[in-house]
Amino acid sequence: MNPFQKNESKETLFSPVSIEDVPPRPPSPPKKPSPKICGSNYPLSIAFIVVNEFCERFSYYGMKAVLILYFLYFLHWNEDTSTSIYHAFSSLCYFTPILGAAIADSWLGKFKTIIYLSLVYVLGHVIKSLGALPILGGQVVHTVLSLVGLSLIALGTGGIKPCVAAFGGDQFEEKHAEERTRYFSVFYLSINAGSLISTFITPMLRGDVQCFGEDCYALAFGVPGLLMVIALAVFAMGSKIYNKPPPEGNIVAQVFKCIWFAISNRFKNRSGDIPKRQHWLDWAAEKYPKQLIMDVKALTRVLFLYIPLPMFWALLDQQGSRWTLQAIRMNGNLGFFVLQPDQMQVLNPLLVLIFIPLFDFVIYRLVSKCGINFSSLRKMAVGMILACLAFAVAAAVEIKINEMTPAQPGPQEVFLQVLNLADDDVKVTVVGNENNSLLIESIKSFQKTPRYSKLHLKTKSQNFHFHLKYHNLSLYTEHSVQEKNWYSLVIREDGNSISSMMVKDTESKTINGMTTVRFVNTLHKDVNISLSKDTSLNVGEDYGVSAYRTVQRGEYPAVHCRTEDKNFSLNLGLLDFGAAYLFVITNNTNEGLKAWKTEDIPANKMSIAWQLPQYALVTAGEVMFSVTGLEFSYSQAPSSMKSVLQAAWLLTIAVGNIIVLVVAQFSGLVQWAEFILFSCLLLVICLIFSIMGYYYVPVKTEDMQGPGDKQIPHIQGNMINLETKKTKL
């Protein structure tokens, strides 16, 4: 029914209309009942919708699970830029639902909108996967393809978001409202089932499969793209049994025009002689039908409640960005299983699958039996409090990680270690420097230095003079260093004497969470080292030093190596999370060729399991907030504006991601302080939302529907009680 045709309804809930004013309605043909699932009241059509949602969410969350690491390690952006682009993409995904809702409600209808925008979605995945191929152009090409692909994905996923959930709700008859409520829980379960599987599998496709000697991001993006193709095919298969409500006119435009006319009309008639009206939207009555005005009243009442909601999403969506960046600084070895940092996100959908039935069938029922009215808005407020606690726990974990992380050199500082590769002790002294006492002890041959020594500079760069005492020889050498860097002073045999070289330990060795290795070759021949099937490096002869290489965490008992005339293997042992290792290839007369191993940067000591409490808290908050809010938005929406209100709900997620983007770029806070800031902001917002919710009375279905005509659109909201009583009378 088109709510903008004044005389189509026989009556409204708020204004009696004479029956003579309404033309007789032609008899409608009997509606063929839609097939049900196993004799229940659930339409068979929702099975196609739920499977479609499962595949689409697999596609979206699978791609998104590896996105922050793709920005860091493939496009080589820094953490703040990666976080900002990640949340800019997330925000765009939740802005486009407004466009999707407008297209569905005013032009194509929900079914065609889902079909057409799913095609755009698939195209975005194809372009995104091409942008992750190392052989396809340089970094500029990769960046352009990635941004274009992400934009199309955002348009596709955002455009269908408000349509799919509402389209599923459209399959139910009004008398099956309880089944429809259960459907939203099943719908949310399908979302998290897809997310659960994809966030577990795609990090494995990224890390366990090597493409062109690197992590295989192209495969990690390509498989989710294939699932989106399957989602489109499954949805199209159910076309013949869907209930497809026709578009009801340009609802979004009509709403804005109605609101604007009411405001401008009130402004023009602000004279004290003109009688006041009960509601500010009543000033639109001269131009717009009462039915539309009632619907807009209901819409604006719910939208007012939405104002504080973005802050919750600002916290929830950081699981894929800030919390993943926190995880790469932790040890993923759980004993029975080794988790990649981006796999930790699998906890969220896994816990959702556990918590939804737990809350529905246990916790909510126990609360009800205690006589507590646990309304939808109260559930959402408690969800906010749980998210606050989650970020407080995340801040505590971040503080503990910082305590275990090696300090970084500051301005006019360098960190220096000495590697003695000679056959006897060497005494190293820094000449003419206040800190020479740090290096006066003799260093044994192949001694594993316990730590770096900090040296202070007088300027940003400086030449240091070293005195080396070896046997009866005294040698002086000079090396230049620059502030904020790590260096290794390598002492090597040079005939009957020794010499030294200063090696800069580049920043690549301290990439958060990644295992990195480098080699020093003491042999007189070049050595080729195969670290994996697709990763190899060459180390020059006579104390050649290789560049750092990032490798997967794990045991390396037999790494294949070869010189021009010999093949051999080296036992590198365990290469753990976050560590940087130096291997010196030596030829010992008794033991043959082997690798002497030293740990430049120690492995991450804090277990990734410490993130479990914060994930449990934020997921419990999500179940109470998001699942409840999804059903609440549908139940409180006027029938002509359900997709619009769903889009508005998703728009709050977009604004939440913008909040994270702004804080990441401009706050300048250390990470634990940023977590505390978000926690405190949400606590304040929760208080404001609780006050707003206290004065809101959700409207029940029986209060929205007139007794005479079940086709009358639902008029939501707690309108003026006196007027409602009058209508019922």
N, C-alpha and C positions, 0 to 999 in steps of 0.2 A: 504494500500500500504506500502511496506517495503522501507523505505527511503535509505537503505544501498545497494540496487541493482541499479547499476549505470544506466542501460539502460531501466528502467521500465517507466520513464516519457518521454513524447514526447518533452518537453522543460523545461527549468528552467527560472526563472525570470531574472537571471543575466548572463547567458552564453548561447548563441544560440547553439543548438545541431543539427547536420544534421539529417534529417528524415531517411536517409538510415541507420544510426547507430542503429536505434531502431527497434527491431523485431515487426511484426504486433501483436497487442493485440487481443486475441480471444474475440469474442462478449460475453458480459456478459448477463446473463439471466435478463429479466425485473424484477425490484425490486418491490415486492408487497408493496403498500403504507400502512403505519401503520395507525391504526384507530385513529381518532381525537376525541377531547372532544367537544361534542355539535356542530359539524360542524365548529369549529375554526381551527386555525393552530397549536394548541397545541396537541402533541401526547398524546393518552390515557395512554401510559406507564409512563408518568411523575407523574400521580396520585399515582401509587404504590410507586414510589420513594419518593414523598413528604410525604406520610403517613409513610413510613419506616423511613424517617429522623425524623419525629415528634416523633415516638415511641422511636427511638434510643436516641434522645436528651433528652426525658423524662427520659430514663434510666440513661444516663450519668449525667445530671445536678441534677436529684433527688438524686442520690447516693452522688454526690459531695457537695450538699447543706449542708448535716449534717456531712461531713467528718472531718472538723476542730474541731467540738465539740466532735466527736467520739474519735479523738486523745487526746483531753484535758481531757475528763471526763470518758472515758471507758478504754483507754490505759494508762491514767495518764501521758502523756508527758507534758513538759512545753510549753509555748507559742512559743518560738523561734524554738524548735524542731518540734512542730506541724506545724508551718508555713513552715519550711524547707522541711519536708516530703510531705506536701500538694503540694508545688510547684515542688518538685522533681517528684511526680506523674504526675502533669500537664505537666511538661517538657517531661517526657517519652511518654505521650499521643501524643505529637507533634513531637517527634523524629521518632517514628515508622511509620509515613506516608511515609518516604523514603523507608522503607522495603515494605510497601503495594504497593507503586507506581512501584517499581522494579518488584514485583511479577506480578502485573496486566499487565504492559507493555511488559514484556519479557517472561512470562510463562503462567499464567492462564487466562489472560484477566480480565476485571473489574468485570464482573458478577460473575464468580466463586470465585474470590478473596473476594468479599463481602460476599458470602455465607459461605465460609470456615472460614474466620476470625470472622464472626458473631457467629459461633459455639464456637470459643475460648472465645469470649466476654461473652456468656451465662455462660460458665464454670467458668469464673472469678467471675461473680456475685454470683454464687452458693457458691463458696469457701469463698467469702467475707462475705456473709450472715451467713455462719457457724461460721466464726471467730468472729461474734458479739453476739453469744449465750453465756451468762455468765456461763452456766452449762457445756460447752464444754471445759474442761481443764482450765489451769491457764493463767496468763498474757503472758507467753512465747508462749503458743499455739495460743492465740488470735493474738499476734503480727505476728507470722509466717504465719498463715492463712490469716491475713489481707494483709500482704505484697505480698504473692503469688497471692491472688485474685486481688489486685490492679495491679500487673505486667501483669496478663492475660487480665484484662480490658484495660490496656494501649495498649497492643499489638492488641487487637480486635478493640477498637475504633480508635486508630491511624492508623491501617492498612487499614480500610475502609474509612477513612476521605478523602483521595485524590481521591478515586474511585467514591464515591457516587455523588458528585457534578459534576465531569467530565462525569460520566455515564449518568446523566440527560441531560447534554449539548449535548451528542452524539445522543440523541433521536431526535434532531431538524435537519432539512435540512438547508443548508447554506442560502437559500433564506428567511428563517424565523429568521434572526439574531435578529430582534427587539423582537420577541416573546421569543427568548432565553434569551435576557437581562431581560425581565420581569420575566422569570422563576427563575433567580437567586434571584430576590427580594422575590418571593413567597417561594423559597427554604429557604431563610434566615428567612422569617416569620414563616415557619414551625419549624425551629430550636428554635426560641424564643417562639413560642406557647408551644412547649414541655417543654422548660425550665421554662416558666411562671407557668404552672400547677404543674410541679414537685417540684419546689422550694417553692410552697405554701403548697402542700400536704405532702411531706415527713417530714418536720419539725413537722407537726401535728402528723404523725405516730410515730415519735420519742418521742415527749413530752407528747401527750395526751393519748397514750397507754403505759401501764406499763407492762414490761416483767421481771418476777423474782424480782419484787420490784425496778426496775431501768427503765430508759428511754429505749424504745424498738428500739434499733438500728438495730436488726436483721430484724424487719418488715420494717424499713425505707430503708434497703438495699434490702430486698426480693422483694418488690413491683416493684422497678425499674428493677430488674432482670426479673420479669414476663413481663414487657413491652418490654424488649429486645427480649424475645421469640416471642412476637406478631410482633415486627419489622421484625424479620427473616421470619416469616410465610407470612406476607403481601408481602415482597419483592419477595419471591419465587413464589407467586401466579401470578405475572406478567411475568413469564419467557417466555411464548410463544409469547408475543407481543413486547418484547424488541428488539431494534436494538443493536446487540452485536458485535461491532468492534473487530476483532481478535487481539491478541497481535502482536506488530510490531517489535519484537526482543528485545534484551537486551539493551534498550535505555540508561539506566543509565550508564552501563559499556561502551557503545560506546561513550557517551559524555565525560566521564573521559579519555578514551583512546585517543580520538581525541584531547582533550585539552593538554594532556601530550605529545603526539607526536608533536603537533605544537610548544610547548615550547622547547622540546628537539631538534627538527629539527632547530629551530631558533638559539638555542645556538650553535649547531654544525656548522652552516653556518653564523657566525658572521663576516666573512671577509668583508672588504670594497669593494672588487671586485664583490661580489654577489649582484645583484639588489635587492632593497628593495621591499617589498610587501605592498599593501594597508592596510591590516589588519593582525594582528599577527596570527589569526587563518588560514590565507591563507597558512601558512607554513605546514599545514596538507594535502595540496592538492595532494602530492605525494602518499599518502596512502588511503585517504578517499574520498568518492564521494562529489561532490560540493553541492549536496542537503543537506547532513548531515552537512557540514561546514556552510552553510547558516542558518540551523536550530540552530546550536550551537551558531552562532553569535547572533541570536535573543534571545536565551536563556540567554546568558551571559550579554546582555544589560539589560534585566529585572532583573536578579539576582544582578547586580550591584546596582540597585535601592533598592533592598531588604536589603542591609547592615544596614541602620539606623532603620529599622522597629522594631526590637526586643524591643527597649525601650518602645514603645507604649504598647506592650503586657505586659511588666513588670508592668505597672500601671493598665491596665484593669483587669488583673487576680487577683489583690489583693482584689477584691470585696468579694471573698469567703474566704479570710484569714484575712488580717489586718483589713478590714472594718467590717467583722463579729466580730472580737475580739473587735473592737471599739463599735459595737452595743450592746454587752453583758454588757457594762458599762453604758448603757443608759436605759431609761424607755420606755418600749414598749406599754404603755397604751395610745391609741389614742382617748379614750373616747367612740367612737362607735365600736372599735375593739381593741383587744390586740394582738400585733405582737410578736412572738418569735424572738430572735436575728437572727437566721439563716433564718427566713422568710423574712427579709429585702431584701435579694437578689432577691426577686420576682419583685422588682421595675425595675431591668434591663430589663428582657424580656418584662414586661408590657409596659415600655416606648419605647422599640424597636418596638413593634407592633403599637404604636401610631406614632412614629417618622418616620418610613419608608414611609407610605403613605403621611405624612405631608411634608417630604422633597421631595419626588418624584413628588407630584402633586401641591405643593404650593411653597415651598421655592426655589427649583431649577428652576421652571418656572418663578418666579418673578425675580430671578437673571438673567436668560436668557433674559427676556424682558428688563432688564436694560442695555443690551448690554455687559454684562460681560461674558467672556469665562471661565466658571467655570469647568475646565477640571478635569479628575479623580485625577491627582496628586495634584491639588490645593485643592480638597475636602479632600484628605488624610492629607494634611498639616494643614488645618483648624481643622480637627479631632484631631490632635496632640495638637494643642493649647487649645482646649476645655478640653482635658484630663489633661493638665498642670493646668488649672484653677480648675478642680475638686479636684486635690490633694492639691492645696492651700486652698480650702474650707475645705477639710478633716483635714488639719493641724490646722485651726482655731477652728474647732469643738473639736479636740483632746485637744487643749490648754484649752478650756472652761471646758471640762470634768475633766481635771486635777485640775482645780481650785475648783471644787465641790467635789472632792474625798478626803476623810480623809487622813491626812498625815500618813506615815508609820514610825515606829521606826527605827532609824539608828544605827550605831555601838555604843556600850556602852549606849544604850537607851532602856527603856521599857515603855509601856503604861499600866497604871493601873486604874481600876475603883473599887469602893467600893459598894457592894450590902448589904444593911442593912436589913436582914430578921428578926431582933429582933422586939419586940413589943414597943420599945421606941427609943429615939434618942441615937446615939452613936457618940462620938467624937474620930476621928482617927488622930494620929500624927505619922509621920515618925521620928524615933529617930536617932539622930546623922547623919543627912543628910542635905545638903544644901537646899534641895527642900522640907523640911518638911512643909513649908508654904502652899504648894499646897493642903494639906489634913487636915488642922487644923479646918475647919468648921465642926460643928455637922451635922451628916447625919440623916435625919428623917427616921422613919420606912417605909420601902418600897418606899423610895424616888427614883424617876427616875433621875439618875445622868445625867447631861447635856453633859458630855464629859469625855474622858479618861484624866488622868493626866500623864504628861511625867516625868519620873524619870531617872536621869543620874547615870550610874554605873562607878565605878573606874576600873573594870576589865570586862571581857566578862560575868562572872557570879558572883553573889554577894548575901550575906544574908542581908535582910532588917529586922530591928526591928521596930515593931509598938506598939504604946501605945494606948490602947482602954479604953475610959472612959464611963461607962454605969451606970446610977444612981449614987450610991456612990462607985462603984467598979472601980478600976484601974487595968487593965490587960496588961501584956507585952507578945508579941508573936513574933516569928521569922519565916521568910519564905525566901526561896531561889528563885532567878529569874535569867534568862539568857537573854542576849541582843537580840534586834530585835524581841521581842515577846510581845504579848498582855496578860494581866492577869486580873482576877477578884478576889478581896479579899471579900469573902463571910462571913458575920458575922451572926451567927445563935444563937438561944436560946439554952442554955444547963442547963436545970433545972432553978434555980434562977439566974444563971449567963449566960455568953455568951462565945462563942469560935469562932475561925475563921479558914478558910481554903483558901488556894491559889489555884485557878483554872486557868490552862493555856488555853487561848483561841487559839485553834489550827488554822492553816492557812486555814483549810477547811471552816471556817466561812466567809472568805473574798474571796472565789472563785468569780471571776468577773462575775457579772450579775446574779448569782444564788441566790435563796432565801434559807436561811439556818435557822434551828431552833434547840434549845436545851432546856432541861427541868431540873428544880430542884424540887425534890419531898420532901416536908416537912411533908408528912404523915408518919405514922408508918407502912405502908404496901407498898409492891412493887406495881407499877402501870404499866399496859400495855397500850400503846397509839397507836391507828390505825390512821395514818395520811392519808392513802389512802387504796384502796383495797389490794394493794400488799406491802405497806410500814407500818411497825409497829416497835416500840421500847419499851424496858423495862427500867424503872427508879427505882433504888433501894430505899429502905425505908430510913427515917431519913436523909434527905438532900443528897440523892443520886443525882449525876449529870450525865445526859446522854451525849452521844457523839452528835456531830452535824449531822443533817440529811438535805439533800437537798430536797426541795419540789418544786412543781410547783407554780408559782405566782397565787394568787387568793384569794377568800373569803373562810374562814374556820369557819362557824358559829356553827357547832356541830361536833366536833371531838370525836369519840367514845373512851372511856377509861374504864378500869375495874381493880378492885383489886380482891383478892381471894374470896371476898364475896359480891361485889357490882359492878354494872355497872353505869356509868355516862358519861356525855358529857361536853366538854369544848368549849367555844367560843374563838377561836384564832383571829378572825377578819380578816382584810386584810393582807396578806403576800405579800409584794411588791418586785419588781425587785431589786436585788443587796443588799437587807437588810439582817442583821443577828439579829435574835430575841432570847431573853431569856424569858422563861415562868416558873414562880414559882407556883407550884400546892399547894394551901393552903386550909384549912378547916375553913371557917369563920362561926361562930355560927349563924349569922343572914342570911348570903347569901349562905351558904353551900359550896360545893367544887367549886372552880373556879381557873382560871389561871391569875396570875398577869403578865402583858406583859411589857417588856422593850426592847428598840431597841439598840443593841450594835453598830451596824454599820447602818447608815441611808440609806434609799432606794435611788436608782439612781434618781436624780432630773431632769437631762436634757432629754428632750423628744427625742425619736428615730426619730421623724419627722425632726429633724435638719439635718439628713443625706440625705433628699430629694434633696437639691440643688446639692450636689456632685454626686449623682446618675444620676440626670437629665443631668448634664454637661458631665459626662463620657459616658453616653449612647448616647447622641447626637454626641459625638466624635466617638463612636463606629460605629454608622450608617454611618457617613461620611467616616470613615476610612476602616472599615471591609467590609461592603457591596460593596463599590466601589472597594476595593482591590480584592475581590473575583471575580467580573466580569472582572476587569482589567487583572488579572492573566490569566483567560481563553482566553480573546480576544487577548492577546499579545503572547500566547504560540503557537509555531509551532504545527501543527496537530499531529505530531508523539510524542510530548512531553507534552501534556496537563496535564497528571497525574503527571509527574515529576515536572512541574512548580507549580501545586497545592500543591505537597508535600513540595516544597521549601518554599512556602508561609506559610504553617503550621510549617515548621522548624523555622521560625522567632519567632513563638509563644513559641516554646520550649526554644530557647535561652533567650527570655524574662523572662521565669520562672526561668531559671538558675540565671539570674541577681538578682531576688528577693531572691532566696535561698542564694546567696553569701552575699547580703546586710544584710539579717536577721541574718546570723551566725556571721558575722565579723565586721559589722559597729559599734556596741556598742552604737548607737544613741538612744535617747529617741524617742518615736513614732512620735511626731509632727515634730521633726527635720528630721526623716527619710522620712516623707511625703514631706517636703520641698525639701529634696535632690532629690527625684524622680521627682518632678515637675521641678526643675531647669535643671536636666539632660535631660529631654524630650524637654525642650525649646531649649537647645543647639542642640539636635539632629534634631529638627524640622527645625532649620535654615540650617543645613547641607543638610537635605533632600530637602528643597526648592531650594537650589542652584543646587543640582543634577537634580531635576525635571525640572528646567528651561531649561536645555540643552537636555532634552529627548523629542522626538516627538513621541507620540503613533501612531502606524500603524493602519490604517483602513482596514476593510475587503477587500474593492475593490482594495486597493493598494497591498494586499498580494496575490491576486489570479490572475493568468494569464487569458487572454480572451479566449484562445483556449481550455483549458481543465479544467473543474471544479473539476477534481479529483486531481489536483496538490496540494500537501500539502501547507499549509499557511506558507509563509516565513515572519517572523515578523521583526519589527525593522526598524529604519530609516537608512538603509544601505547607501552606498555612492550614493549621488544623481545622479552624472554623470553616474554611472553604471546603475542605474535604467532607466534613460532616454534613454540610449543606447539600453537597452533591449526592451523598448516599441517601439522605432523606428524600 
